[in-house]
Amino acid sequence: MRTESFFHRCAGCLSALAFLSFGLNAQELRLEPLPYGDFENWLVREIKESAVVGGDMKKVYAVAGNDTIIGNVPYENADSPWGSSNVYARVAGVTKVNNNVYPETHGEGRCALLRTEKMSFRVMGMLKMNVLTAGALYLGRMKEPVESLKSTYAMVDMGVPFKKRPSCLVFDYAAKIGNSGRLQYCPGRKEEFYEGYDKAQVFILLQRRWEEDGHVYAERVATGELLIGESTDWKKGCKLGLEYGQPSDTLRLSSSCRLSNIYYTLNSKGEQVPIEEVAWASPDAEPTHLVVFISSGCLGAYRGEEGNELRIDNIYLGY
C-alpha cells in the first residue's frame, strides 16, 4: 500500500453531499492545484496494434510531462498522479489500445476531453468485437498491459496517499449529454441495447486505509459527488463540497460512491487487492488517501450512451 504522498513529491507543481457553487474567487478559499490539473501538459504514446486487428499505429495520450514514447511498452505515470481510460491492452496475445481522453484547446490553453466511445473491430477479419468505454481520469495507476476485459477496476491502483482535510474540489467543466434514452452494453463479442439514461460524473473520496494480513481495509472519511445529466456550456469555478463522516443521505450516492469493495490497490507485498471499505469514519478522522474520479459516464464498465462528452479543466482542492 503506497504511503508516500504524491502531493509531497510534487510540492513544486502547480457541508452538503454535493454542494455546488459557481463564480468562485480565490479570496473565498485557499486553493491548492492538483498536479497537472491544468491539463497543459500531455505525454503522447505511439503503439502499434496487432495485425489481426488492423496493425495500425495509434496515439495514446497521458496527462503527464510533455514527451513522446514510441513502442509497445507498459506505461507507469511516475511524475504525474493521473491515470486514465487510455490504455495499452494485450489480451490473448492481441495488442489493442483504447484512447478516449484527449487534449483539447480551451481559451488560450488546453483542457481534457473525455468521451464515451465504442470500438468496433474484427479479429482476423471475422470475429466482430464491440467495446464501449466511458472516458475517465482518476488519481491512481493502471497496470499495463491490460490482460483481461473482465474487471477493469482490478487493474487500477486507485487513489494517492494524502493526509489533508479539504472542504471541496474546485474545477471548470462543460458537458454534452445525449439523453436519447437508448443505452448500450458492449463488453466484447456482445452488443445489447436497452432503455435508460447516462450521466457524466465527478467524485472525490477521502479514505483512512490500513493493512492486516495482506488485506487492505478502509473507512470513508469524506465524500462528494456530482452527476451531470444535462448538456452545459463551460461552468467556471464549480465547487464540489466534501461531507465528512457518514453522508446525511446515502441513497443519493451512485454505486461508485457507496461503501464498497470495487476499487483496488497494491498491498505491502506488491499484490493487487480490493480496498475493503468497512465503515464511515468519524467526522474528525484524518485521511490517508485521496480518490478523485472524473468520467463521461456513470454506469460502470462497458455501459453508457455513446457520444457523451465531459470537458474538465483547472482542478484544485479548496480549504
N, C-alpha and C positions, 0 to 999 in steps of 0.2 A: 504494500500500500504506500503510495507516494506521500511523503510528509513535508518535503521542501516546497515552500510557497513559490509558485511561478511568478507571482507579483513581486516577491522579494528579489528574485533573479533578474526581473525586468524593471527594476525600480527606475531606471533611466528612460524607460519607454513612456512614450506617452501613455392609522394602520388598518387599511382595508385590504381585503384579499387581492383585489385588482384595482387599487385606487389609481386613477389616471388624471393627469392634468397636462395642459399644453401651454406653449409660450413661456416655458420655464426660463428664468435668467440665472446666471451664475451667482448672483448675490443671495438667492434664496437657499442654496445648498453649496456645500463643498463638494466639488466634482473630481473624481479620480478616473482617468481614462483607462479602459481596458486595453492592454497591449494589442496593437494592430486593429483596434476597434474603429479607426477612421477609414479603413479599407483603401488606403492609398498605395499599399504595397502588396504585390501578388507574385508568388512563385509559379512558374509555368513548367509543367512536366510534359514530355513528348514520349508517348508509349505506343508501341506497335502491337495491334491486336493480332490474334491468331488467323492464319489463312482460312481456316474453316468458317470464320465469321466475317470474312472480307479482307483481312490483312491490312486494314488502313492504319495510318499513323494518326493518333488522336492527341489533342491537347487536354490536359487535366490541370485545373487551377487549384492553388492552395493559398490561404491567407497567411502570408509569411514575408520575409525579406525578399526584395526583387532579385530573382535569379531564374535560371533555366536548367532543368535536369533532363538529359536525353537518355532514354533507355528504360527497359522493363525492370526497374529496381524498386523495392519497397521504400516507402517514404515515412519518415518519422518527424513530426513537427517539433524539432529541437529548440528553435528560437522563437516559436510562436505558441500560444496556448490553444489555438483554434484547430479543431478538426472539422471535417465536413462530409457530405454525402458524395463528394468527388473521390472515387477510389479506383485502385488497380485491383482487379479480381483475376484469379486463376482457378477456375472450377473444372474439375475432371480434366486437367491438362489444357484447357482452353483459356486463352488470355482475352479479357474484355474489360473495358473501362466504363465507368459511369461518371458523367460530368453534368451537373445541373445547378451549380453555383458559379456565378460569373462576375467579373469586374464590369462595372458599367459607369459611364460618365454621370456625375451628379454635380451640378453647378460648375465650379472651377476644379473640382477634384473627381473622386470616384466613390462609388458605393458598392455594396454586394447585392446582386440579383439572384434570388432563389426561385426556382421554377419547378413545378410538378410536371414531369415528363415521362413518356413511355418509350422505352427502347424496343423496337421490333426488328428482329433479325432472324436469319435462318442459319442453322448449323449444317455445314457441308451442303448447303443449298436445298436442304429437305426439311429438317425439323424446325418448325417455326417457334420462336420464343418471344414472349411479351413480358417485359419487366417494367412496372410502374413505380417510380420513386418520387417522393417529395424532396425538393431541395432543402438541405439542412446545414446549419452551422452550430457548433457546440464547443464548449470548453472541454477539452479532453484529447485523446489519441485513438486513432484507428490502427489496428494491427493488420498490416498488409503482407502478402496479397490476401485478399478475401478469398476463402476457400469453400464457402457454402452460402447458399441463399436462404437457409432455414432460419437463422436467428441473427438479425442484423445487430442488435444491441450487444450480443455476446462477444463481438469483436472490438468493442469500444471500451477503452479505459475512461469512464465518464467522470468529469469534474476535475478540479485542480485544488491543491492544498490552499487553505485560506482561513484566516483567524479573525477577520474584522466583522463588524455588525453594521452594514449599510442600511439605510432606510428605503432605498429604491434603486431601480435600474432606469437609466435615462438614455433615450435614443431617438433617432428620427426614423420614420418609416412611411412607405407608400404601399398600396396593395391593389391587385387586380384579382377579384374573386368571381368566378363564373356563375355560381348559383344556378346551374342548369337543372339541378335535381337528379342528375344522372352521374353515378359514380362507377368506378372500375376497380376490380381486383385482379391484378396481373402479376403473379409470383413466378412466372416462367412459362411452362407449357400450357397453363390455364389462362383463360381470358373470360371474365364474367362482368356483367353489367347489372347494376341494381339501383334502386331509388335512394336518394339521400343527399346530404349537403356536407361539404368540407370547409374548413376554416384554416387560415394561417394562424400561427401560434408563436408566442414568445413566453418563455417562463424562466424564472430564477428560483433556485432552491439553495438553502444552506443546510448542511448536514453535520452532525457530530459522529464521526466514524471511529470504530475500534476493531481490533482483530483478536480472535480467540481460536486457537487450534486450526488456523488456516481459513476460518470463516471471517468475513468482513460484515460487521453489523453497523447500523446507523440509527440515530434518532433525527427526526426532522426538526431543525431549529427554526426555519423561516421559509415562507412560500409566497410567491407572487406569479400570477398567470394572466396573460392577455390572449383572448381568442378573437380573431379578426374575421368577421363573417360578411363584410361588405367591401366593395372597392372604395378606395380613397386616394386622393392626391397626397402629396407629402405633408406629414404632420411633424412639426419640429418640437424637440424637447419633450417628447412623451415621457411621463414619469410613471413607472410601474412599481407600486408600493409593495413592500415586504410586510407580511403579517407574521410576527414571532409567536412561537408556541403553536397550539392547535388552532387552525383557522375557525372563524365563527360559523362558517357554512361550508363544510367539506363536500357537500353534494354539488356545489358549483364547480368543483375541480374536475378537469378532464382526467381520464385514466392515466395520463402522463404524469400528473402531479399528486395523485393519491399515494398513500403509503404503499410501497410495492417492492418486488424483487426483480424488476425488469431491467435495471441497469447493472453494469458490471465494472469491476476494477481489478487491478493486479494486487495480490496479497504479498506478504513479505517473502514468500517463496518464489515469486515470479509467476504464480498461477493466476489465470483469469477466472474470477469467481463472482457470483452475484453479490450485490450490495443488499443485504437483508435489512430493510427498514422495519424496525420493531415497534416504534412509538413516536409520538410527538414529544419533543423536548420541552422543558420549561421555558417560559418566555425570556428568561435571563441567561440561557445557556450560551456558551461560547462555541462557535462552529469550528470544524477542522477542514471542511471542504465546501467549495462553491461550484454549483452547476448552473450554467446558462445554456439554454437550448432555443434555437430560432428555426422555424420551418415554414414552408409554403403549404403544409397540410398538417392535420392533427389526428388522422385516423389510424396511424400505425403503418407497419410495413406493407408495401405493395398495394395500398388502398388510397383512393383520393379522386380528385377531379383534375384531369389532365388540363394543363394550361394555366392553373392558378399561379400567381406570382406574388412574391413579397420582396420589397426593396428595403434595405436596412443600412443605417449609417450612424456614425458618431455615437458610439456606445460608451457610457460612463456608469460608474457607481456613485450614488449620491449619499451624502452624510449630513 
